[in-house]
């Protein structure tokens, strides 16, 4: 069957669509990632179905029809609540997963803990919206914490546009966190954690530019470094607004 190159990915090798499947490079982490995806699916969370390995040694998974959230209009608060609830479902499902002792993971940013295996890139560029709303690209799944993973997702979906009014962004943030059903401790800790998580992304890109580590070095040059520097400043500058919105 004919292969069609899929665009949009920044950190994965050549990814193609073949019929109703996606083929991507098989890595040392693929068996561990597949195991956690299967566990999350078994718990009732919709993910692309892992379909094994093809004759060329590539990872095969289900192709999910729909449009990337990045390519659609700005989400409504109801949409953001729905996404927040999906993130919560993923966390609850993966919390029951026990990784084997020989598990291998590939994650570019060290996590502050390892209480559960997280997706680590729950962002608009990895959410497919259509008849199903499905997070794709689980390749960076690795042990992390709920708060660290939630901080990235909440920031990416609601605070990733520094030109947006902080008050409007805060209302979106509150909708997302409401959908997640976050407790008081999480709401209190989240603003500062979002700042640390955005700063960690900027640090990854900045250091990669100095060392030549790819694909992060090229992403830094292509504007991602500047974006994450500004996003970090935006999140850190309005901590009181985020805290007040989450306390309401």
The 8 nearest C-alpha neighbors of each residue, nearest first, counted from 0:
[[1, 17, 2, 18, 16, 3, 19, 20],
 [0, 2, 17, 3, 18, 16, 15, 4],
 [1, 3, 17, 16, 15, 4, 0, 18],
 [4, 2, 16, 15, 5, 1, 17, 14],
 [3, 5, 15, 14, 16, 6, 2, 13],
 [6, 4, 15, 14, 3, 16, 7, 8],
 [5, 7, 8, 4, 14, 15, 9, 13],
 [8, 6, 9, 5, 124, 125, 67, 10],
 [7, 9, 6, 10, 11, 5, 14, 12],
 [10, 8, 11, 7, 214, 218, 12, 215],
 [9, 11, 214, 8, 12, 215, 213, 138],
 [12, 10, 9, 8, 13, 14, 24, 23],
 [11, 13, 14, 24, 10, 23, 8, 9],
 [12, 14, 23, 15, 11, 24, 4, 5],
 [15, 13, 23, 5, 22, 4, 12, 21],
 [16, 14, 4, 5, 3, 22, 21, 2],
 [15, 17, 21, 3, 2, 20, 22, 18],
 [16, 18, 2, 20, 19, 21, 1, 0],
 [17, 19, 20, 16, 0, 1, 2, 21],
 [18, 20, 62, 17, 61, 21, 16, 63],
 [21, 19, 62, 61, 17, 18, 60, 16],
 [20, 22, 16, 60, 62, 59, 15, 61],
 [23, 21, 59, 15, 58, 14, 57, 16],
 [22, 24, 14, 58, 57, 13, 25, 21],
 [25, 23, 57, 58, 26, 12, 13, 22],
 [24, 26, 57, 58, 29, 23, 56, 27],
 [27, 25, 29, 28, 24, 30, 58, 57],
 [26, 28, 29, 103, 25, 30, 104, 105],
 [29, 27, 104, 103, 26, 31, 30, 32],
 [28, 30, 32, 26, 31, 27, 33, 25],
 [31, 29, 33, 32, 28, 34, 27, 102],
 [32, 30, 34, 33, 28, 29, 102, 103],
 [33, 31, 29, 35, 34, 30, 28, 140],
 [32, 34, 30, 36, 31, 35, 29, 37],
 [35, 33, 31, 37, 32, 36, 30, 38],
 [34, 36, 38, 32, 37, 33, 39, 31],
 [37, 35, 33, 39, 38, 34, 40, 32],
 [36, 38, 40, 34, 35, 39, 41, 33],
 [37, 39, 35, 41, 36, 40, 34, 42],
 [38, 40, 36, 42, 92, 41, 37, 93],
 [41, 39, 44, 37, 43, 42, 38, 45],
 [40, 42, 38, 43, 39, 37, 44, 92],
 [43, 41, 39, 40, 92, 44, 38, 93],
 [42, 44, 40, 41, 45, 39, 92, 88],
 [45, 43, 40, 39, 42, 46, 89, 88],
 [44, 46, 40, 133, 43, 47, 132, 39],
 [47, 45, 133, 48, 40, 134, 44, 135],
 [46, 48, 61, 60, 49, 135, 63, 62],
 [47, 49, 61, 60, 46, 50, 37, 40],
 [50, 48, 60, 51, 59, 47, 33, 61],
 [51, 49, 60, 59, 48, 52, 61, 58],
 [52, 50, 59, 49, 58, 53, 60, 57],
 [51, 53, 58, 57, 59, 56, 50, 54],
 [52, 54, 56, 55, 57, 59, 58, 51],
 [53, 55, 56, 52, 57, 58, 59, 51],
 [56, 54, 53, 57, 52, 58, 24, 22],
 [57, 55, 53, 54, 52, 25, 58, 24],
 [58, 56, 25, 24, 52, 53, 23, 55],
 [57, 59, 52, 25, 23, 22, 24, 51],
 [60, 58, 22, 50, 51, 52, 21, 57],
 [61, 59, 49, 50, 21, 48, 20, 47],
 [60, 62, 20, 48, 47, 21, 63, 19],
 [61, 63, 20, 19, 21, 64, 60, 47],
 [64, 62, 61, 47, 65, 127, 133, 19],
 [65, 63, 62, 129, 66, 127, 130, 128],
 [66, 64, 129, 128, 127, 63, 67, 130],
 [67, 65, 128, 127, 68, 129, 70, 64],
 [66, 68, 127, 69, 70, 126, 124, 128],
 [67, 69, 123, 71, 70, 126, 127, 124],
 [70, 68, 67, 123, 124, 71, 72, 126],
 [71, 69, 68, 67, 66, 72, 124, 123],
 [72, 70, 68, 69, 73, 67, 66, 74],
 [73, 71, 74, 70, 68, 69, 75, 67],
 [72, 74, 71, 75, 68, 69, 70, 78],
 [75, 73, 78, 72, 79, 76, 77, 71],
 [74, 76, 78, 77, 79, 73, 171, 80],
 [75, 77, 79, 78, 174, 171, 80, 74],
 [76, 78, 80, 75, 79, 81, 174, 74],
 [79, 77, 75, 81, 76, 80, 74, 82],
 [80, 78, 175, 76, 82, 81, 77, 174],
 [79, 81, 178, 175, 83, 77, 174, 78],
 [82, 80, 78, 84, 79, 83, 178, 77],
 [81, 83, 85, 79, 84, 80, 86, 78],
 [84, 82, 179, 178, 175, 80, 86, 81],
 [83, 85, 178, 179, 87, 81, 82, 86],
 [86, 84, 88, 82, 87, 83, 89, 81],
 [87, 85, 89, 83, 84, 88, 90, 82],
 [86, 88, 84, 179, 90, 85, 89, 91],
 [87, 89, 85, 91, 86, 90, 92, 84],
 [90, 88, 86, 92, 87, 91, 93, 85],
 [89, 91, 87, 93, 92, 88, 94, 86],
 [90, 92, 88, 94, 89, 93, 87, 95],
 [93, 91, 89, 39, 90, 94, 42, 95],
 [92, 94, 96, 90, 95, 91, 39, 89],
 [93, 95, 115, 91, 92, 96, 90, 116],
 [94, 96, 93, 92, 97, 91, 115, 38],
 [97, 95, 93, 94, 98, 38, 35, 92],
 [98, 96, 95, 99, 94, 115, 93, 35],
 [97, 99, 96, 102, 100, 31, 35, 116],
 [100, 98, 102, 101, 97, 31, 103, 34],
 [99, 101, 102, 98, 103, 97, 31, 104],
 [100, 102, 99, 103, 98, 31, 104, 30],
 [103, 101, 99, 31, 100, 98, 104, 28],
 [104, 102, 28, 31, 101, 27, 105, 30],
 [103, 105, 28, 141, 106, 102, 140, 31],
 [106, 104, 139, 28, 107, 141, 103, 140],
 [107, 105, 139, 108, 104, 141, 140, 109],
 [106, 108, 109, 105, 203, 139, 200, 215],
 [109, 107, 106, 110, 203, 199, 200, 119],
 [110, 108, 107, 111, 106, 143, 112, 199],
 [109, 111, 143, 112, 108, 147, 113, 144],
 [112, 110, 109, 143, 144, 113, 147, 142],
 [113, 111, 143, 110, 144, 114, 142, 115],
 [114, 112, 143, 142, 115, 144, 116, 110],
 [113, 115, 144, 143, 112, 142, 116, 145],
 [116, 114, 94, 142, 113, 143, 144, 117],
 [115, 117, 142, 141, 143, 93, 140, 118],
 [118, 116, 140, 119, 141, 143, 142, 115],
 [117, 119, 140, 120, 137, 139, 121, 141],
 [120, 118, 117, 140, 148, 139, 121, 141],
 [121, 119, 118, 122, 139, 152, 125, 151],
 [122, 120, 152, 119, 118, 125, 134, 123],
 [121, 123, 124, 125, 155, 152, 120, 156],
 [124, 122, 68, 126, 69, 125, 156, 67],
 [123, 125, 69, 122, 126, 67, 68, 7],
 [126, 124, 135, 123, 122, 134, 136, 121],
 [127, 125, 134, 123, 133, 68, 67, 124],
 [126, 128, 67, 133, 66, 65, 132, 68],
 [129, 127, 132, 65, 66, 131, 67, 68],
 [130, 128, 65, 131, 132, 66, 127, 64],
 [129, 131, 132, 128, 65, 64, 127, 133],
 [130, 132, 129, 133, 128, 127, 65, 64],
 [133, 131, 128, 127, 129, 126, 130, 134],
 [134, 132, 127, 126, 46, 131, 45, 135],
 [133, 135, 126, 125, 127, 46, 121, 132],
 [134, 136, 125, 137, 133, 126, 47, 46],
 [137, 135, 138, 125, 134, 139, 120, 118],
 [136, 138, 140, 139, 118, 135, 32, 36],
 [137, 139, 136, 140, 32, 29, 105, 28],
 [140, 138, 106, 137, 105, 119, 141, 118],
 [141, 139, 118, 117, 137, 138, 119, 32],
 [140, 142, 116, 104, 117, 139, 143, 106],
 [141, 143, 116, 113, 115, 117, 114, 144],
 [144, 142, 113, 110, 112, 115, 117, 116],
 [145, 143, 147, 114, 146, 112, 113, 115],
 [144, 146, 148, 147, 149, 90, 143, 115],
 [145, 147, 149, 144, 148, 150, 189, 185],
 [148, 146, 150, 144, 149, 145, 151, 192],
 [149, 147, 145, 151, 150, 146, 119, 144],
 [150, 148, 146, 152, 151, 147, 153, 145],
 [151, 149, 193, 147, 153, 148, 152, 146],
 [150, 152, 154, 148, 149, 153, 155, 196],
 [151, 153, 149, 121, 155, 154, 122, 150],
 [154, 152, 150, 156, 155, 151, 149, 157],
 [153, 155, 158, 151, 157, 152, 156, 159],
 [154, 156, 159, 152, 122, 153, 157, 151],
 [155, 157, 153, 154, 152, 123, 122, 158],
 [156, 158, 154, 172, 171, 155, 168, 153],
 [159, 157, 154, 160, 168, 155, 156, 161],
 [158, 160, 155, 154, 157, 230, 161, 156],
 [159, 161, 162, 158, 163, 230, 157, 168],
 [162, 160, 163, 233, 230, 159, 229, 158],
 [163, 161, 160, 164, 165, 233, 159, 158],
 [164, 162, 161, 160, 165, 168, 167, 158],
 [163, 165, 167, 166, 168, 162, 161, 169],
 [166, 164, 168, 167, 169, 163, 237, 240],
 [167, 165, 169, 164, 168, 170, 240, 163],
 [168, 166, 170, 164, 169, 165, 171, 163],
 [167, 169, 165, 171, 170, 166, 157, 158],
 [168, 170, 172, 166, 171, 167, 241, 244],
 [171, 169, 173, 167, 172, 168, 174, 166],
 [172, 170, 168, 174, 169, 173, 157, 76],
 [171, 173, 169, 175, 157, 170, 174, 168],
 [172, 174, 170, 176, 171, 245, 175, 177],
 [175, 173, 177, 171, 80, 172, 176, 76],
 [174, 176, 80, 83, 79, 178, 172, 177],
 [175, 177, 179, 173, 178, 174, 181, 83],
 [178, 176, 180, 174, 179, 175, 173, 80],
 [179, 177, 80, 83, 84, 175, 176, 180],
 [178, 180, 83, 84, 176, 87, 177, 181],
 [181, 179, 177, 178, 176, 182, 84, 87],
 [180, 182, 179, 185, 176, 186, 177, 183],
 [181, 183, 185, 184, 186, 180, 187, 179],
 [184, 182, 186, 185, 187, 181, 246, 188],
 [183, 185, 187, 186, 182, 188, 181, 189],
 [184, 186, 188, 182, 187, 183, 189, 181],
 [187, 185, 183, 189, 184, 188, 245, 182],
 [186, 188, 184, 185, 189, 183, 242, 190],
 [187, 189, 185, 186, 190, 191, 184, 192],
 [188, 190, 192, 186, 191, 187, 185, 193],
 [191, 189, 193, 192, 238, 188, 241, 242],
 [190, 192, 194, 193, 189, 188, 195, 238],
 [193, 191, 195, 189, 194, 190, 150, 196],
 [194, 192, 150, 196, 190, 191, 195, 189],
 [193, 195, 191, 197, 192, 235, 196, 234],
 [194, 196, 192, 198, 193, 197, 199, 191],
 [197, 195, 199, 193, 198, 194, 192, 151],
 [196, 198, 200, 231, 194, 199, 195, 193],
 [197, 199, 201, 195, 196, 200, 231, 202],
 [200, 198, 202, 196, 197, 201, 195, 203],
 [201, 199, 203, 197, 198, 202, 196, 204],
 [200, 202, 198, 227, 204, 199, 203, 228],
 [201, 203, 199, 205, 200, 204, 206, 198],
 [204, 202, 200, 201, 206, 205, 207, 199],
 [203, 205, 207, 201, 219, 215, 202, 206],
 [204, 206, 202, 208, 207, 203, 201, 224],
 [207, 205, 209, 208, 203, 204, 202, 210],
 [206, 208, 212, 216, 204, 210, 209, 211],
 [207, 209, 216, 205, 211, 206, 210, 204],
 [210, 208, 206, 207, 211, 205, 216, 212],
 [209, 211, 207, 212, 208, 206, 216, 213],
 [212, 210, 208, 207, 216, 209, 213, 215],
 [213, 211, 207, 210, 216, 215, 214, 208],
 [214, 212, 215, 216, 211, 217, 207, 218],
 [213, 215, 216, 217, 10, 218, 212, 9],
 [214, 216, 213, 218, 204, 217, 207, 212],
 [217, 215, 208, 207, 219, 213, 218, 211],
 [216, 218, 220, 219, 215, 214, 221, 213],
 [217, 219, 215, 221, 223, 220, 216, 214],
 [218, 220, 224, 223, 216, 217, 204, 221],
 [219, 221, 217, 218, 222, 216, 224, 223],
 [222, 220, 218, 219, 223, 217, 224, 216],
 [221, 223, 225, 224, 220, 219, 226, 218],
 [222, 224, 219, 226, 218, 225, 221, 227],
 [225, 223, 219, 227, 226, 222, 204, 201],
 [224, 226, 228, 222, 223, 227, 229, 219],
 [225, 227, 223, 229, 224, 228, 230, 222],
 [228, 226, 230, 201, 224, 229, 225, 231],
 [227, 229, 225, 231, 226, 230, 201, 224],
 [228, 230, 232, 226, 227, 231, 233, 225],
 [231, 229, 227, 233, 232, 228, 161, 159],
 [230, 232, 197, 228, 234, 229, 233, 198],
 [231, 233, 229, 235, 230, 234, 236, 228],
 [234, 232, 230, 236, 231, 235, 161, 229],
 [235, 233, 231, 194, 232, 236, 237, 230],
 [234, 236, 232, 194, 233, 237, 238, 231],
 [237, 235, 233, 234, 232, 238, 239, 231],
 [238, 236, 240, 239, 235, 234, 241, 233],
 [237, 239, 241, 240, 235, 190, 236, 242],
 [240, 238, 242, 241, 237, 243, 236, 190],
 [239, 241, 243, 237, 238, 242, 244, 169],
 [240, 242, 244, 238, 239, 243, 169, 190],
 [243, 241, 239, 245, 240, 244, 246, 238],
 [242, 244, 246, 240, 245, 241, 239, 247],
 [245, 243, 241, 242, 246, 247, 169, 173],
 [244, 246, 242, 173, 243, 247, 186, 241],
 [245, 247, 243, 244, 242, 186, 187, 183],
 [246, 244, 245, 243, 173, 242, 186, 170]]
